[in-house]
Amino acid sequence: MKTRNILKFVTFVSIFSGCVPVSRESFDDELSEPVEEIIYYATLAGSSHNTQPWFVEIVNDSLLYLKADFSKKLQVVDPDARELFISLGAFIENFVFAAECFGYKADIQITAKHKNDTNVAAIYLSKAQRSNYDLDQIKNRRTLRTPFHNTAISKEHLNNLTHNNSEIVYFPSYSEEGKYIASQTLSAYICQVKDDQAKQELANWIRFSNSDVEKHRDGLTTSEMGITGFGGFFVRNFYKPEDSMKDSFINTGIDKTKEQTENCGGWILIVQNEENPENWINTGRLYQQLNLTSRDLMIGFHPMNQMIEEENFEKEVNERLSLPGVIQFVARIGYVENYPPANSVRRPCNKIIKYTEKNVK
Ligand SMILES: Cc1cc2nc3c(=O)[nH]c(=O)nc-3n(C[C@H](O)[C@H](O)[C@H](O)COP(=O)(O)O)c2cc1C
């Protein structure tokens, strides 16, 4: 008992002094109902800049409404809310898997028709047999920003990832298309980091200090961005989010992005035949499935959407690749030997769950 208290004290002092980053494990939120646990697992989905643009309204045990939180929309890089709806799709995918584990079937009815619809989906829950889906897959899924091996993904693994879904396209990094995507991603990234508005928007979601992480529990932290060791300690303690707009930080980011685009086994693109919330949500569900499966195969997964976030690039890339639909999502993938634990933080469930008045908790 004494040793545990000492350990707790040491952890507290280390976090307090910025020696170690605040991680997901640093938070211990109480969840009282199975539905809250299901929602917790759903929130472990990825979202652009880790904005977590969701609310859940619980009407009763068998009806919930998923809502979009437009205050979290990235106005500059995501003016049409495509990435916001993709993030909500990823949330839904996690929700369905988690519900099955807790002995529920979740029927999803998408209600969003327009890009500014707050009401995203009605979720109907009914009792069902518990599945033996491993919830750790949801817990361990993460975005990985380290360099990957350049070896192409094997046919077998590609089948495990994509299930031959025609909305998912893969190009190995050695292919002409793969090289083209790598160069366009880097060029679009450079364009973006030189744009004052995009820079400011990113700075608004950067959480360098441990106190900022604890306060917001969203956005991009040092450990998520891969700023580790002494560099991480320094940035956590002495950098402000605005420092991410300085040339030195930007140039390091460009070097890192170049390294990332040059070190991967290939690129995954998700395409849809039409731009609308339902298709974006479907894209988000596919992205989440891919990322959930990739870890078991020791395949790193890194969304890199810059070339479709930048208008000039998006049009040209779609024309040049001429795929069976419009590109909605881009990710770099590749084999890795090291898959560190998931480290992005999440807001507490009580901040996103609302009980309807009749059913106040
Ligand atoms: C629609 C969407 C777009 C994203 N775009 C990028 C991107 O361009 N670059 C990047 O490094 N990460 C990107 N991400 C990954 C998020 O930053 C990441 O999901 C979030 O920070 C939470 O981290 P996690 O995935 O490890 O849980 C994207 C995620 C989503 C859902």
The ligand as a Gaussian input file, in Angstrom:
#p B3LYP/6-31G(d) Opt

LIG

0 1
 C      -11.074000      13.003000     -40.750000
 C       -9.720000      12.898000     -40.115000
 C       -8.644000      13.569000     -40.681000
 C       -7.375000      13.481000     -40.107000
 N       -6.322000      14.100000     -40.721000
 C       -5.084000      13.980000     -40.198000
 C       -3.962000      14.563000     -40.858000
 O       -4.089000      15.163000     -41.925000
 N       -2.742000      14.435000     -40.274000
 C       -2.564000      13.747000     -39.089000
 O       -1.430000      13.653000     -38.612000
 N       -3.610000      13.168000     -38.461000
 C       -4.848000      13.272000     -38.971000
 N       -5.917000      12.668000     -38.360000
 C       -5.699000      11.895000     -37.122000
 C       -6.172000      12.680000     -35.897000
 O       -5.298000      13.740000     -35.626000
 C       -6.288000      11.706000     -34.714000
 O       -7.317000      10.795000     -34.996000
 C       -6.610000      12.405000     -33.406000
 O       -5.588000      13.286000     -33.058000
 C       -6.813000      11.391000     -32.263000
 O       -5.705000      10.533000     -32.169000
 P       -5.843000       8.956000     -32.304000
 O       -6.280000       8.653000     -33.699000
 O       -4.461000       8.427000     -32.007000
 O       -6.851000       8.511000     -31.300000
 C       -7.184000      12.724000     -38.919000
 C       -8.276000      12.056000     -38.353000
 C       -9.532000      12.127000     -38.946000
 C      -10.690000      11.383000     -38.345000

